[in-house]
């Protein structure tokens, strides 16, 4: 009985540690939450509550449409 319990515990531990949700950050990275439904991963920043841009680009709003633009513009 004890061997069965230990075996089941070991299997549960291995399965649980190998299953990683897709949206989990990699160690050393972090998420920036822009709203309750959106986050920008490492290397991106929030433009508004529904858009992210890479850190090397800024946010711009031509014709009220959110886009990522070069910082020189």
MODELLER restraints for C-alpha pairs under 7 A, 6 or more apart:
rsr = mdl.restraints
at = mdl.atoms
rsr.add(forms.Gaussian(group=physical.xy_distance, feature=features.Distance(at['CA:29:A'], at['CA:42:A']), mean=5.63, stdev=0.5))
rsr.add(forms.Gaussian(group=physical.xy_distance, feature=features.Distance(at['CA:30:A'], at['CA:41:A']), mean=6.37, stdev=0.5))
rsr.add(forms.Gaussian(group=physical.xy_distance, feature=features.Distance(at['CA:30:A'], at['CA:42:A']), mean=5.54, stdev=0.5))
rsr.add(forms.Gaussian(group=physical.xy_distance, feature=features.Distance(at['CA:31:A'], at['CA:39:A']), mean=6.08, stdev=0.5))
rsr.add(forms.Gaussian(group=physical.xy_distance, feature=features.Distance(at['CA:31:A'], at['CA:40:A']), mean=5.71, stdev=0.5))
rsr.add(forms.Gaussian(group=physical.xy_distance, feature=features.Distance(at['CA:31:A'], at['CA:41:A']), mean=4.66, stdev=0.5))
rsr.add(forms.Gaussian(group=physical.xy_distance, feature=features.Distance(at['CA:31:A'], at['CA:42:A']), mean=5.99, stdev=0.5))
rsr.add(forms.Gaussian(group=physical.xy_distance, feature=features.Distance(at['CA:32:A'], at['CA:39:A']), mean=5.32, stdev=0.5))
rsr.add(forms.Gaussian(group=physical.xy_distance, feature=features.Distance(at['CA:32:A'], at['CA:40:A']), mean=5.08, stdev=0.5))
rsr.add(forms.Gaussian(group=physical.xy_distance, feature=features.Distance(at['CA:32:A'], at['CA:41:A']), mean=6.33, stdev=0.5))
rsr.add(forms.Gaussian(group=physical.xy_distance, feature=features.Distance(at['CA:33:A'], at['CA:39:A']), mean=4.08, stdev=0.5))
rsr.add(forms.Gaussian(group=physical.xy_distance, feature=features.Distance(at['CA:33:A'], at['CA:40:A']), mean=6.28, stdev=0.5))
rsr.add(forms.Gaussian(group=physical.xy_distance, feature=features.Distance(at['CA:34:A'], at['CA:46:A']), mean=5.75, stdev=0.5))
rsr.add(forms.Gaussian(group=physical.xy_distance, feature=features.Distance(at['CA:34:A'], at['CA:48:A']), mean=6.70, stdev=0.5))
rsr.add(forms.Gaussian(group=physical.xy_distance, feature=features.Distance(at['CA:34:A'], at['CA:49:A']), mean=5.10, stdev=0.5))
rsr.add(forms.Gaussian(group=physical.xy_distance, feature=features.Distance(at['CA:35:A'], at['CA:49:A']), mean=5.18, stdev=0.5))
rsr.add(forms.Gaussian(group=physical.xy_distance, feature=features.Distance(at['CA:38:A'], at['CA:49:A']), mean=6.98, stdev=0.5))
rsr.add(forms.Gaussian(group=physical.xy_distance, feature=features.Distance(at['CA:38:A'], at['CA:50:A']), mean=6.27, stdev=0.5))
rsr.add(forms.Gaussian(group=physical.xy_distance, feature=features.Distance(at['CA:40:A'], at['CA:46:A']), mean=6.43, stdev=0.5))
rsr.add(forms.Gaussian(group=physical.xy_distance, feature=features.Distance(at['CA:40:A'], at['CA:52:A']), mean=5.80, stdev=0.5))
rsr.add(forms.Gaussian(group=physical.xy_distance, feature=features.Distance(at['CA:43:A'], at['CA:54:A']), mean=5.87, stdev=0.5))
rsr.add(forms.Gaussian(group=physical.xy_distance, feature=features.Distance(at['CA:43:A'], at['CA:55:A']), mean=5.55, stdev=0.5))
rsr.add(forms.Gaussian(group=physical.xy_distance, feature=features.Distance(at['CA:44:A'], at['CA:52:A']), mean=6.13, stdev=0.5))
rsr.add(forms.Gaussian(group=physical.xy_distance, feature=features.Distance(at['CA:44:A'], at['CA:53:A']), mean=5.34, stdev=0.5))
rsr.add(forms.Gaussian(group=physical.xy_distance, feature=features.Distance(at['CA:44:A'], at['CA:54:A']), mean=4.20, stdev=0.5))
rsr.add(forms.Gaussian(group=physical.xy_distance, feature=features.Distance(at['CA:44:A'], at['CA:55:A']), mean=4.95, stdev=0.5))
rsr.add(forms.Gaussian(group=physical.xy_distance, feature=features.Distance(at['CA:45:A'], at['CA:52:A']), mean=5.48, stdev=0.5))
rsr.add(forms.Gaussian(group=physical.xy_distance, feature=features.Distance(at['CA:45:A'], at['CA:53:A']), mean=5.57, stdev=0.5))
rsr.add(forms.Gaussian(group=physical.xy_distance, feature=features.Distance(at['CA:45:A'], at['CA:54:A']), mean=6.34, stdev=0.5))
rsr.add(forms.Gaussian(group=physical.xy_distance, feature=features.Distance(at['CA:45:A'], at['CA:55:A']), mean=5.98, stdev=0.5))
rsr.add(forms.Gaussian(group=physical.xy_distance, feature=features.Distance(at['CA:46:A'], at['CA:52:A']), mean=4.67, stdev=0.5))
rsr.add(forms.Gaussian(group=physical.xy_distance, feature=features.Distance(at['CA:46:A'], at['CA:53:A']), mean=6.60, stdev=0.5))
rsr.add(forms.Gaussian(group=physical.xy_distance, feature=features.Distance(at['CA:47:A'], at['CA:53:A']), mean=6.74, stdev=0.5))
rsr.add(forms.Gaussian(group=physical.xy_distance, feature=features.Distance(at['CA:47:A'], at['CA:59:A']), mean=5.63, stdev=0.5))
rsr.add(forms.Gaussian(group=physical.xy_distance, feature=features.Distance(at['CA:53:A'], at['CA:59:A']), mean=6.71, stdev=0.5))
rsr.add(forms.Gaussian(group=physical.xy_distance, feature=features.Distance(at['CA:53:A'], at['CA:68:A']), mean=5.54, stdev=0.5))
rsr.add(forms.Gaussian(group=physical.xy_distance, feature=features.Distance(at['CA:57:A'], at['CA:68:A']), mean=5.92, stdev=0.5))
rsr.add(forms.Gaussian(group=physical.xy_distance, feature=features.Distance(at['CA:57:A'], at['CA:69:A']), mean=5.44, stdev=0.5))
rsr.add(forms.Gaussian(group=physical.xy_distance, feature=features.Distance(at['CA:57:A'], at['CA:70:A']), mean=4.92, stdev=0.5))
rsr.add(forms.Gaussian(group=physical.xy_distance, feature=features.Distance(at['CA:57:A'], at['CA:71:A']), mean=5.38, stdev=0.5))
rsr.add(forms.Gaussian(group=physical.xy_distance, feature=features.Distance(at['CA:58:A'], at['CA:68:A']), mean=5.73, stdev=0.5))
rsr.add(forms.Gaussian(group=physical.xy_distance, feature=features.Distance(at['CA:58:A'], at['CA:69:A']), mean=5.35, stdev=0.5))
rsr.add(forms.Gaussian(group=physical.xy_distance, feature=features.Distance(at['CA:58:A'], at['CA:70:A']), mean=6.16, stdev=0.5))
rsr.add(forms.Gaussian(group=physical.xy_distance, feature=features.Distance(at['CA:58:A'], at['CA:71:A']), mean=5.36, stdev=0.5))
rsr.add(forms.Gaussian(group=physical.xy_distance, feature=features.Distance(at['CA:59:A'], at['CA:66:A']), mean=6.90, stdev=0.5))
rsr.add(forms.Gaussian(group=physical.xy_distance, feature=features.Distance(at['CA:59:A'], at['CA:67:A']), mean=5.88, stdev=0.5))
rsr.add(forms.Gaussian(group=physical.xy_distance, feature=features.Distance(at['CA:59:A'], at['CA:68:A']), mean=4.83, stdev=0.5))
rsr.add(forms.Gaussian(group=physical.xy_distance, feature=features.Distance(at['CA:59:A'], at['CA:69:A']), mean=5.95, stdev=0.5))
rsr.add(forms.Gaussian(group=physical.xy_distance, feature=features.Distance(at['CA:60:A'], at['CA:66:A']), mean=5.93, stdev=0.5))
rsr.add(forms.Gaussian(group=physical.xy_distance, feature=features.Distance(at['CA:60:A'], at['CA:67:A']), mean=5.41, stdev=0.5))
rsr.add(forms.Gaussian(group=physical.xy_distance, feature=features.Distance(at['CA:60:A'], at['CA:68:A']), mean=6.09, stdev=0.5))
rsr.add(forms.Gaussian(group=physical.xy_distance, feature=features.Distance(at['CA:60:A'], at['CA:69:A']), mean=6.10, stdev=0.5))
rsr.add(forms.Gaussian(group=physical.xy_distance, feature=features.Distance(at['CA:61:A'], at['CA:67:A']), mean=6.08, stdev=0.5))
